Amino acid sequence: MPTPAEKRARFRQLHAAGCFVIPNPWDVGSARMLQAMGFPAIASTSSGMAWSSGRIDNEVPLEDALAHLAVLADAVDVPLNADFENGYADAPEGVAANVGRALAAGVAGLSIEDMSRDPGKPLYDTALAVERVAAARAAVDAEGTGAVLVARAEGVLLGQPLAPTLDRLAAFAEAGADCLYAPGLKTAEDIAAAVRAVSPRPLNVLMGAPGLTVAQLEDLGVRRISVGGALARAAWGGFLKAAREIAEEGRFDALSQAATGAELKALLKP
C-alpha cells in the first residue's frame, strides 16, 4: 500500500497534464471496484455517503465524514480526493483545523465549497470565501506532503450568472487553490470560459448526466472530470426500480439487469 505522501505525489502528477476521470464511490466496495476498473484516482461523494447511511446530503457530522474518509483512503492504493463540503466550519480558522484532520485521515486532496448552508444567504461573501481557501491552503502547506487543494464556486449550481462564478474561481486560484471547480457548467462555451479563467490551473468539471464526452471535455482543456453522486444515484435507481416492481407488481424482471456474483467477485478479488 502506498503511503499518503506517495499517493499525494501521484495525485499532483495527474493534475499536471492531460485529462483524467475521477469517479465518486460511496463505500469500500464501490471504491475497490472502481480501482479494479483502472481509474487512477477516486473521490468521495458527500451525497452518496449520506444516502448509504440513511441520511441526506449535508447532514453527515464531521466526525462521521472523517471516519468515512479514513476507511476509504485505507481501502485503496489510488489517491482519494475528499468531498469536504464547506470544510464543516464558517470561520477560516475552523476550516484550517478541519482540513488538517482530513489530511490526517489519509486523503490525497480535498475540495472546499463557498456554500454557507444559510438559506437566506447561500454563498459566503467573496472576501470571506477567499479567506477560507487561503486558510485551507495554509493547512495543506503546514502538513507538508503536497495534498491537492480544490476550491469550489457554487454560484452556477444555485442559478447565478457565470461571470461572478468565474471571478471567484480566479480569486480562489490566487488564494492558493491547486484545482478549480464550478459545479453546474454544462455547455462547451461555459466550460471553455472557465478553463480560460483559471489557466494555467486545472479545472474540474462535474458530469452528473449525459452530455459532453471525455474526449470533448479534454479538447476544451478540462484536466479533471468527476461525477459527484451520479454513480450512487445510478445504483439507487436500479435498486428502486427492482424493489418497486416487486412491491407494486409482484414481478422480478428488473433483476435480470443485476450484476452477477461472479462479476462482483472478480472486481473485488485481491
C-alpha positions as CSV (number, residue, x, y, z in Angstrom):
1,M,0.0,0.0,0.0
2,P,1.5,3.4,-1.0
3,T,1.9,5.9,1.8
4,P,-0.3,9.0,2.0
5,A,2.7,11.1,0.8
6,E,3.2,8.8,-2.2
7,K,-0.5,9.0,-3.1
8,R,-0.4,12.8,-2.9
9,A,2.6,12.9,-5.2
10,R,0.8,10.7,-7.7
11,F,-2.3,12.9,-7.4
12,R,-0.4,16.0,-8.2
13,Q,1.1,14.4,-11.3
14,L,-2.4,13.5,-12.5
15,H,-3.3,17.2,-12.4
16,A,-0.2,18.4,-14.3
17,A,-1.2,17.5,-17.8
18,G,-3.8,15.7,-19.8
19,C,-7.3,14.8,-18.6
20,F,-8.5,12.1,-16.2
21,V,-11.8,10.9,-14.8
22,I,-12.0,10.7,-11.0
23,P,-15.2,8.8,-10.2
24,N,-17.0,9.0,-6.9
25,P,-17.6,5.8,-4.8
26,W,-19.7,5.9,-1.7
27,D,-18.4,2.9,0.2
28,V,-15.4,0.5,0.3
29,G,-17.0,-1.9,-2.2
30,S,-17.6,0.7,-4.9
31,A,-14.2,2.2,-4.2
32,R,-12.4,-1.1,-4.8
33,M,-14.4,-1.9,-7.9
34,L,-13.5,1.5,-9.4
35,Q,-9.9,0.9,-8.6
36,A,-10.1,-2.5,-10.3
37,M,-11.5,-0.9,-13.4
38,G,-8.3,1.1,-13.8
39,F,-9.3,4.6,-12.6
40,P,-6.2,6.4,-11.5
41,A,-7.9,8.2,-8.5
42,I,-11.2,8.3,-6.8
43,A,-13.2,11.0,-4.9
44,S,-15.7,10.7,-2.1
45,T,-19.2,11.9,-2.6
46,S,-20.9,13.5,0.4
47,S,-24.4,12.8,-1.0
48,G,-23.6,9.2,-1.9
49,M,-22.1,8.5,1.5
50,A,-25.1,10.2,3.2
51,W,-27.7,8.2,1.3
52,S,-25.9,4.9,2.1
53,S,-26.1,5.7,5.8
54,G,-29.8,6.7,5.6
55,R,-29.3,10.5,5.7
56,I,-29.4,13.3,3.2
57,D,-26.6,15.4,1.8
58,N,-25.0,18.0,4.1
59,E,-26.4,16.3,7.3
60,V,-23.5,14.0,8.0
61,P,-21.5,15.2,11.0
62,L,-17.8,16.0,10.7
63,E,-16.7,13.0,12.8
64,D,-18.7,10.6,10.7
65,A,-17.3,12.1,7.5
66,L,-13.7,11.9,8.8
67,A,-14.2,8.2,9.7
68,H,-15.6,7.5,6.3
69,L,-12.6,9.2,4.6
70,A,-10.2,7.2,6.7
71,V,-11.8,3.9,5.7
72,L,-11.9,4.8,2.0
73,A,-8.3,6.0,2.0
74,D,-7.1,2.9,3.7
75,A,-9.1,0.6,1.3
76,V,-7.5,1.5,-2.0
77,D,-4.0,2.1,-3.4
78,V,-5.0,5.0,-5.6
79,P,-5.3,8.6,-4.4
80,L,-8.6,9.7,-2.7
81,N,-9.9,13.2,-3.0
82,A,-12.3,14.2,-0.3
83,D,-15.6,16.0,-0.9
84,F,-15.2,18.0,2.2
85,E,-18.3,20.2,1.7
86,N,-17.7,23.7,3.2
87,G,-14.9,22.5,5.5
88,Y,-17.5,21.9,8.2
89,A,-16.9,25.4,9.5
90,D,-17.7,29.0,8.6
91,A,-14.6,30.8,10.0
92,P,-11.3,30.4,8.2
93,E,-9.5,29.1,11.3
94,G,-12.2,26.3,11.7
95,V,-11.7,25.4,8.0
96,A,-7.9,25.1,8.6
97,A,-8.3,22.9,11.6
98,N,-10.7,20.6,9.9
99,V,-8.6,20.4,6.7
100,G,-5.7,19.2,8.9
101,R,-7.9,16.5,10.3
102,A,-8.9,15.4,6.8
103,L,-5.3,15.2,5.8
104,A,-4.6,13.1,8.9
105,A,-7.3,10.7,7.6
106,G,-5.1,9.9,4.6
107,V,-6.8,11.8,1.7
108,A,-4.6,12.9,-1.2
109,G,-6.7,16.0,-1.8
110,L,-9.9,17.7,-0.8
111,S,-12.4,20.3,-2.0
112,I,-13.7,23.3,-0.1
113,E,-17.1,24.9,-1.2
114,D,-18.1,28.5,-0.9
115,M,-21.7,27.4,0.1
116,S,-22.7,28.6,3.5
117,R,-25.7,26.4,4.2
118,D,-27.6,29.7,5.2
119,P,-30.9,29.6,3.3
120,G,-31.1,33.4,3.3
121,K,-27.5,33.8,2.0
122,P,-26.3,30.5,0.5
123,L,-22.9,31.8,-0.6
124,Y,-20.2,33.3,1.6
125,D,-19.2,36.8,0.8
126,T,-16.4,36.9,-1.7
127,A,-13.8,38.2,0.8
128,L,-14.7,35.5,3.4
129,A,-14.8,32.8,0.7
130,V,-11.3,33.7,-0.4
131,E,-10.0,33.8,3.2
132,R,-11.4,30.3,3.7
133,V,-9.5,29.0,0.7
134,A,-6.3,30.7,1.9
135,A,-6.8,29.1,5.3
136,A,-7.1,25.7,3.7
137,R,-4.0,26.4,1.7
138,A,-2.1,27.2,4.8
139,A,-3.2,24.0,6.5
140,V,-2.2,21.9,3.5
141,D,1.2,23.6,3.4
142,A,1.7,23.1,7.1
143,E,1.1,19.4,6.7
144,G,3.9,19.4,4.1
145,T,3.3,16.4,1.9
146,G,1.7,18.1,-1.1
147,A,-2.0,17.3,-0.9
148,V,-4.1,18.9,-3.7
149,L,-6.5,21.7,-2.7
150,V,-9.6,22.1,-4.8
151,A,-11.8,25.2,-4.4
152,R,-15.4,25.1,-5.5
153,A,-17.6,28.0,-6.6
154,E,-21.2,27.0,-6.3
155,G,-22.9,30.1,-7.9
156,V,-23.8,28.4,-11.2
157,L,-25.3,25.5,-9.4
158,L,-27.5,28.0,-7.5
159,G,-28.7,29.6,-10.7
160,Q,-26.4,32.7,-10.6
161,P,-24.7,34.1,-13.8
162,L,-21.5,32.6,-15.0
163,A,-19.3,35.8,-14.8
164,P,-19.2,36.2,-10.9
165,T,-18.5,32.5,-10.6
166,L,-15.6,32.8,-12.9
167,D,-14.3,35.8,-10.9
168,R,-14.5,33.7,-7.8
169,L,-12.6,30.8,-9.4
170,A,-9.8,33.2,-10.4
171,A,-9.7,34.7,-6.8
172,F,-9.6,31.2,-5.4
173,A,-6.7,30.3,-7.7
174,E,-4.9,33.5,-6.5
175,A,-5.5,32.4,-2.9
176,G,-3.7,29.1,-3.5
177,A,-6.1,26.5,-4.8
178,D,-4.4,23.9,-6.9
179,C,-7.6,22.9,-8.9
180,L,-10.8,24.9,-9.5
181,Y,-14.3,23.5,-9.7
182,A,-17.7,25.1,-10.6
183,P,-20.5,22.5,-10.4
184,G,-23.3,23.2,-12.9
185,L,-21.2,24.1,-16.0
186,K,-22.9,22.3,-19.0
187,T,-22.2,24.0,-22.3
188,A,-18.9,23.8,-24.2
189,E,-18.8,27.6,-24.2
190,D,-19.2,28.0,-20.5
191,I,-16.6,25.2,-19.8
192,A,-14.1,26.8,-22.2
193,A,-14.6,30.1,-20.5
194,A,-13.9,28.5,-17.1
195,V,-10.8,26.8,-18.4
196,R,-9.5,30.2,-19.6
197,A,-10.5,31.9,-16.3
198,V,-8.4,29.6,-14.2
199,S,-5.5,28.8,-16.6
200,P,-2.9,27.5,-16.0
201,R,-4.5,25.9,-13.0
202,P,-6.6,22.7,-13.8
203,L,-10.4,22.8,-14.0
204,N,-12.6,20.0,-12.6
205,V,-15.9,19.6,-14.5
206,L,-18.8,17.7,-13.0
207,M,-20.7,15.3,-15.3
208,G,-23.8,14.2,-13.5
209,A,-25.9,13.4,-16.6
210,P,-25.4,12.6,-20.3
211,G,-23.6,15.4,-22.2
212,L,-20.1,16.0,-23.4
213,T,-17.8,13.1,-23.7
214,V,-14.4,12.7,-22.1
215,A,-12.7,13.4,-25.4
216,Q,-14.8,16.6,-25.9
217,L,-14.0,17.8,-22.4
218,E,-10.3,17.2,-22.9
219,D,-10.4,19.1,-26.2
220,L,-11.9,22.1,-24.3
221,G,-8.9,22.0,-21.9
222,V,-10.5,20.3,-18.9
223,R,-8.0,18.5,-16.8
224,R,-10.2,16.5,-14.4
225,I,-13.8,15.1,-14.6
226,S,-15.8,13.9,-11.6
227,V,-19.4,12.6,-11.4
228,G,-20.4,13.6,-7.9
229,G,-23.3,11.5,-6.6
230,A,-24.3,10.3,-10.0
231,L,-22.9,6.8,-9.7
232,A,-24.6,6.4,-6.4
233,R,-27.9,7.7,-7.9
234,A,-27.5,5.2,-10.8
235,A,-27.0,2.4,-8.3
236,W,-30.0,3.5,-6.2
237,G,-32.0,3.9,-9.4
238,G,-31.5,0.3,-10.3
239,F,-32.4,-0.7,-6.7
240,L,-35.6,1.4,-6.6
241,K,-36.7,0.1,-10.0
242,A,-36.4,-3.5,-9.0
243,A,-37.8,-3.1,-5.5
244,R,-40.8,-1.1,-6.8
245,E,-41.5,-3.7,-9.4
246,I,-41.6,-6.4,-6.7
247,A,-43.7,-4.3,-4.3
248,E,-46.2,-3.0,-6.8
249,E,-46.4,-5.7,-9.5
250,G,-45.1,-8.8,-7.9
251,R,-42.6,-9.2,-10.7
252,F,-38.9,-9.8,-10.7
253,D,-38.0,-8.8,-14.3
254,A,-35.7,-5.9,-13.3
255,L,-33.4,-8.3,-11.5
256,S,-32.3,-9.6,-14.9
257,Q,-30.2,-6.4,-15.2
258,A,-28.3,-7.0,-11.9
259,A,-24.6,-7.7,-11.9
260,T,-23.7,-11.3,-11.4
261,G,-22.0,-12.5,-8.3
262,A,-19.1,-13.7,-10.4
263,E,-18.6,-10.2,-11.9
264,L,-18.6,-8.6,-8.4
265,K,-16.2,-11.3,-7.1
266,A,-13.8,-10.7,-9.9
267,L,-13.7,-6.9,-9.3
268,L,-13.2,-7.4,-5.5
269,K,-10.7,-10.3,-5.6
270,P,-7.3,-9.1,-4.3
